[in-house]
Amino acid sequence: MSTKSALLFIQHVGRDESIKDKIRAHGLESNLETLVSIGLEAGYSFTAKELMVAYRLDWNARWIFNSSRSSR
């Protein structure tokens, strides 16, 4: 289990409509454990805590990237 695996899962979700559909199917019932289970089905092994860390890293990286683009 690792944060790296969770980051890879986040990237995979961004490209894979079938995984997005699985997440959407859970609707308001979705939680971190649901995402961990969906990730495991897709071949990624991580904990809920690692997913939260990965999300924070991903969000911060996107913010930095977009901030640097808008300041040009």
MARMARKOL-395729 format. One line per field, with one value per residue (C-alpha): residue number from 1; residue in three letters; chain; x, y, z. Coordinates in nm, 2 decimals. Layout:
num c(NUM	...)
residu c(ala	...)
chaine c(A	...)
x c(X	...)
y c(Y	...)
z c(Z	...)
end
This chain:
num c(1	2	3	4	5	6	7	8	9	10	11	12	13	14	15	16	17	18	19	20	21	22	23	24	25	26	27	28	29	30	31	32	33	34	35	36	37	38	39	40	41	42	43	44	45	46	47	48	49	50	51	52	53	54	55	56	57	58	59	60	61	62	63	64	65	66	67	68	69	70	71	72)
residu c(met	ser	thr	lys	ser	ala	leu	leu	phe	ile	gln	his	val	gly	arg	asp	glu	ser	ile	lys	asp	lys	ile	arg	ala	his	gly	leu	glu	ser	asn	leu	glu	thr	leu	val	ser	ile	gly	leu	glu	ala	gly	tyr	ser	phe	thr	ala	lys	glu	leu	met	val	ala	tyr	arg	leu	asp	trp	asn	ala	arg	trp	ile	phe	asn	ser	ser	arg	ser	ser	arg)
chaine c(A	A	A	A	A	A	A	A	A	A	A	A	A	A	A	A	A	A	A	A	A	A	A	A	A	A	A	A	A	A	A	A	A	A	A	A	A	A	A	A	A	A	A	A	A	A	A	A	A	A	A	A	A	A	A	A	A	A	A	A	A	A	A	A	A	A	A	A	A	A	A	A)
x c(0.00	0.13	0.05	0.21	-0.05	-0.32	-0.18	-0.18	-0.54	-0.64	-0.48	-0.65	-0.99	-0.94	-0.90	-1.13	-1.51	-1.59	-1.42	-1.59	-1.92	-1.85	-1.79	-2.10	-2.31	-2.24	-2.37	-2.40	-2.31	-1.95	-1.68	-1.31	-1.35	-1.57	-1.29	-1.03	-1.24	-1.28	-0.91	-0.84	-1.07	-0.87	-0.54	-0.43	-0.35	-0.37	-0.54	-0.80	-0.53	-0.29	-0.57	-0.63	-0.26	-0.25	-0.55	-0.39	-0.07	-0.26	-0.47	-0.16	0.03	-0.27	-0.30	0.07	0.06	-0.26	-0.13	0.20	0.00	-0.22	0.07	0.23)
y c(0.00	0.34	0.70	0.66	0.39	0.63	0.90	0.67	0.57	0.94	0.99	0.67	0.79	1.11	0.90	0.61	0.67	0.31	0.39	0.73	0.55	0.30	0.60	0.78	0.47	0.50	0.86	1.01	0.68	0.71	0.74	0.68	0.31	0.28	0.45	0.22	-0.08	0.06	0.12	-0.23	-0.37	-0.16	-0.30	-0.02	-0.09	0.20	0.29	0.56	0.77	0.73	0.84	1.15	1.23	1.16	1.38	1.67	1.63	1.61	1.92	2.12	2.02	2.13	2.46	2.53	2.44	2.65	2.94	2.96	2.95	3.24	3.46	3.46)
z c(0.00	-0.08	-0.14	-0.49	-0.57	-0.46	-0.68	-0.97	-0.90	-0.89	-1.23	-1.36	-1.25	-1.45	-1.77	-1.72	-1.76	-1.63	-1.29	-1.28	-1.34	-1.05	-0.82	-0.94	-0.89	-0.52	-0.52	-0.18	-0.02	-0.15	0.11	0.14	0.20	-0.12	-0.32	-0.16	-0.27	-0.62	-0.64	-0.53	-0.80	-1.05	-0.93	-0.69	-0.32	-0.07	0.25	0.31	0.48	0.18	-0.05	0.15	0.14	-0.24	-0.29	-0.11	-0.31	-0.63	-0.55	-0.45	-0.76	-0.98	-0.79	-0.83	-1.20	-1.27	-1.06	-1.26	-1.59	-1.49	-1.38	-1.72)
end
